[in-house]
Amino acid sequence: MSWNDYYARRDVLRDVISRAAREGDGQLPFAEIERAAELFGTEQQLLLALYYRWILLLGGQLRAVAAAPEDGHDPDVDTDLPDRVGAAWRQTATEHATLRAVLDAGIETHPGALLPAAEAEQRMLALASGLASPYEPTAEITKIGASFLALTRHLGAVPDRGRRASRRLSVAS
């Protein structure tokens, strides 16, 4: 791929997100985007490129959480790693809401193409949060990540565990 191709593909991705933001329904405007078919071939390939962009954005947030939590972490706020990972996912989803909406709609319309990417994201979350070990079976890591992501998305927080719950109990006594 030449630099011209790279920039043309980047522009198509940007145009897809801009058009999807204007439409507001999360649907992929593949046919309406100039050069999308030429540069990506299919909707599935375009969606995979968008998913790759999502993973890069999310990965940056997760690295910031995992690499040096003390740098961006208020010690007076009682959070643990799964809480910070969930917050990083929610922050990325908020900052890139249109991208996330297009991906969620794409998973519904093209599950064969996007489910492997979605499962890789789930595994990344399970491992980043420390809820799974890389030595566990892939299916188990994926299942843990899917549960974590469901909690993160729908409840807005990871349930309390261990030391945090016991600390609250000792404070309440």
C-alpha positions as CSV (number, residue, x, y, z in Angstrom):
1,M,0.0,0.0,0.0
2,S,1.4,3.4,-1.0
3,W,1.2,6.5,1.2
4,N,-1.5,7.8,-1.3
5,D,-3.6,4.7,-0.6
6,Y,-3.1,5.0,3.1
7,Y,-4.3,8.6,3.1
8,A,-7.2,7.8,0.8
9,R,-8.3,5.0,3.1
10,R,-7.9,7.2,6.1
11,D,-10.1,9.9,4.4
12,V,-12.8,7.3,3.6
13,L,-12.8,6.2,7.3
14,R,-13.1,9.8,8.4
15,D,-15.9,10.4,5.9
16,V,-17.8,7.3,7.0
17,I,-17.8,8.5,10.6
18,S,-18.8,12.0,9.7
19,R,-21.7,10.8,7.6
20,A,-22.8,8.3,10.2
21,A,-22.7,11.1,12.8
22,R,-25.0,13.3,10.7
23,E,-27.4,10.4,10.1
24,G,-27.3,9.3,13.7
25,D,-28.5,5.8,13.2
26,G,-25.2,3.9,13.4
27,Q,-25.6,2.5,9.9
28,L,-22.6,2.2,7.7
29,P,-23.1,4.6,4.7
30,F,-20.9,2.5,2.5
31,A,-22.6,3.2,-0.8
32,E,-22.7,6.9,-0.3
33,I,-18.9,7.3,0.4
34,E,-16.8,8.1,-2.6
35,R,-14.1,5.5,-3.2
36,A,-15.2,3.2,-0.3
37,A,-15.8,0.3,-2.6
38,E,-12.7,0.9,-4.6
39,L,-10.4,1.1,-1.5
40,F,-12.1,-1.4,0.8
41,G,-13.9,-3.7,-1.6
42,T,-16.8,-4.7,0.8
43,E,-18.6,-3.3,3.7
44,Q,-17.1,-6.0,5.8
45,Q,-13.6,-4.9,5.0
46,L,-14.5,-1.3,5.8
47,L,-16.0,-2.4,9.1
48,L,-12.9,-4.3,10.0
49,A,-10.8,-1.2,9.3
50,L,-13.1,0.8,11.5
51,Y,-12.7,-1.9,14.2
52,Y,-9.0,-1.7,13.9
53,R,-9.2,2.0,14.5
54,W,-11.4,1.4,17.6
55,I,-8.9,-1.1,19.0
56,L,-6.1,1.4,18.6
57,L,-8.1,4.0,20.4
58,L,-9.1,1.7,23.2
59,G,-5.6,0.2,23.5
60,G,-4.2,3.6,24.1
61,Q,-6.6,4.2,26.9
62,L,-5.9,0.8,28.4
63,R,-2.1,1.3,28.2
64,A,-2.5,4.6,30.1
65,V,-4.5,2.8,32.8
66,A,-2.1,-0.2,33.0
67,A,1.3,1.3,32.5
68,A,1.3,3.9,35.2
69,P,-2.0,4.1,37.1
70,E,-0.4,6.4,39.7
71,D,0.2,9.0,37.0
72,G,-3.4,9.5,36.1
73,H,-5.0,8.0,39.2
74,D,-6.3,10.0,42.1
75,P,-5.2,8.1,45.3
76,D,-8.2,9.5,47.2
77,V,-10.6,7.7,44.8
78,D,-10.9,4.1,45.6
79,T,-10.8,2.2,42.3
80,D,-9.2,-1.0,41.3
81,L,-7.9,-2.2,37.9
82,P,-11.2,-3.6,36.6
83,D,-12.9,-0.3,37.5
84,R,-10.2,1.7,35.7
85,V,-10.4,-0.6,32.6
86,G,-14.2,-0.2,32.5
87,A,-13.8,3.5,32.9
88,A,-11.3,3.6,30.0
89,W,-13.7,1.6,27.8
90,R,-16.6,4.0,28.6
91,Q,-14.4,7.0,28.0
92,T,-13.3,5.7,24.6
93,A,-16.9,4.9,23.8
94,T,-18.1,8.3,24.8
95,E,-15.4,10.1,22.9
96,H,-15.9,8.0,19.8
97,A,-19.7,7.3,20.1
98,T,-20.3,7.3,16.4
99,L,-17.6,4.9,15.7
100,R,-18.9,2.6,18.5
101,A,-22.4,2.9,17.1
102,V,-21.3,1.9,13.6
103,L,-19.4,-1.1,15.0
104,D,-22.3,-2.2,17.1
105,A,-24.7,-2.0,14.1
106,G,-22.0,-3.7,12.0
107,I,-21.8,-6.7,14.4
108,E,-25.6,-7.1,14.0
109,T,-25.5,-6.9,10.2
110,H,-22.2,-8.7,9.5
111,P,-21.5,-11.0,12.5
112,G,-19.4,-13.4,10.5
113,A,-16.9,-10.7,9.7
114,L,-17.0,-8.7,13.0
115,L,-17.5,-11.3,15.7
116,P,-13.9,-12.4,15.7
117,A,-12.8,-8.8,16.2
118,A,-15.4,-8.3,18.9
119,E,-14.2,-11.5,20.7
120,A,-10.6,-10.2,20.5
121,E,-11.7,-7.0,22.1
122,Q,-13.4,-9.0,24.9
123,R,-10.2,-11.0,25.5
124,M,-8.2,-7.7,25.6
125,L,-10.6,-6.3,28.3
126,A,-10.5,-9.5,30.3
127,L,-6.7,-9.6,30.3
128,A,-6.2,-5.8,30.8
129,S,-8.6,-5.9,33.8
130,G,-6.8,-8.8,35.4
131,L,-9.9,-10.9,35.5
132,A,-8.4,-13.5,33.2
133,S,-4.9,-14.9,32.8
134,P,-3.3,-15.4,29.4
135,Y,-2.8,-19.1,30.3
136,E,-6.5,-19.8,30.5
137,P,-8.3,-21.3,27.5
138,T,-9.2,-18.7,24.8
139,A,-12.9,-19.5,25.1
140,E,-12.9,-18.9,28.8
141,I,-11.0,-15.5,28.4
142,T,-13.5,-14.5,25.8
143,K,-16.5,-15.4,28.1
144,I,-15.0,-13.4,31.0
145,G,-14.4,-10.5,28.7
146,A,-17.9,-10.6,27.3
147,S,-19.3,-10.6,30.8
148,F,-17.1,-7.7,31.8
149,L,-18.0,-5.7,28.7
150,A,-21.7,-6.3,29.4
151,L,-21.4,-5.0,32.9
152,T,-19.3,-2.1,31.8
153,R,-21.7,-1.1,29.1
154,H,-25.0,-1.7,30.8
155,L,-24.4,-1.0,34.4
156,G,-21.8,1.7,34.1
157,A,-19.6,0.1,36.7
158,V,-18.0,-3.2,37.6
159,P,-19.4,-4.8,40.8
160,D,-17.5,-4.4,44.0
161,R,-15.1,-7.2,44.9
162,G,-13.0,-8.3,47.8
163,R,-10.9,-5.6,49.5
164,R,-13.1,-2.7,48.4
165,A,-16.3,-4.4,49.8
166,S,-14.5,-5.4,53.0
167,R,-13.1,-1.9,53.4
168,R,-16.6,-0.4,53.1
169,L,-17.9,-2.9,55.7
170,S,-15.1,-2.0,58.1
171,V,-15.8,1.7,57.6
172,A,-19.5,1.2,58.2
173,S,-19.0,-0.7,61.5
